[in-house]
Amino acid sequence: MEYAGWSESCKKGGMLRPTQQKRVATASRRSHRSARPPRDSSSPDTIEKLTAELERYKRRLESSQCEFQRVAMTDPLTGCHNRRFFDQFLDREVQRHARYNIPLTLVFVDVDRFKSVNDDMGHAMGDRLVQHVVSLLQRHVRGSDYVFRWGGDEFVALMSCTERDAASKSAQLKAGFAVSVQGWALPPGLGLSVGCAELGHAAGNIEALLEEADARMYADKHRRQAPVGSHLMTETRPQAAATA
């Protein structure tokens, strides 16, 4: 090796040229670096740093999962809960109300003649109307109550009150909606239809409760829309997809 030859030359008293001296110094530094012992990955400092990094990664992952779950359970147009959240949350809420003997009433809300808004005024106005209904609903319920967008122009509210109290709040909701949209130049006959059904003390059947509230909402719709003396009030939700 040339470096070994230079070292031997030094031992014999020989003189190195400047370029040779520089090369010898560089080779010596490289030799010292390669001779350093490897870093001990089992040292307390290293383990502590790795643990801290894993904890940071875990927190970021948990935060991402929580955000993903929140988005999956939220209606993107209105920001209220969606039907998926309702399905996952309802059993727990029913058990809580039964345990503490708190009344629970399901309220079904539908916008009458909503299709005419999209057809005559555009979908942007339809979206604005949906957002307005949710905002109005949230102002008419307590902080412990829940508002869900069921789909399209249909909404569900879960209220910790009796059916009688929910019906009173529903009447206020309908009157408040009628006043709030004055000046919007909406199609005639547009309003809210509402149906309420209280959960029995035995917890009952949730599907039956939904059907009961839905049927009462449609009865309310027909009372509002049917001519005087009409017998259409007993009609239930149509099987075919039709827009109110």
QUIBEL-V850841 format. One record per helix or strand of 3 or more residues. SS is the DSSP state (~ for helix, > for strand). FROM is the first residue (numbers start at 1). LEN is the number of residues. If there is no record, write none. Layout:
# QUIBEL-V850841
((SS FROM LEN) (SS FROM LEN))
This chain:
# QUIBEL-V850841
((~ 2 10) (~ 18 17) (~ 44 29) (~ 83 18) (> 105 7) (~ 114 8) (~ 123 17) (> 146 6) (> 154 6) (~ 163 18) (> 192 7) (~ 206 20) (~ 232 3))
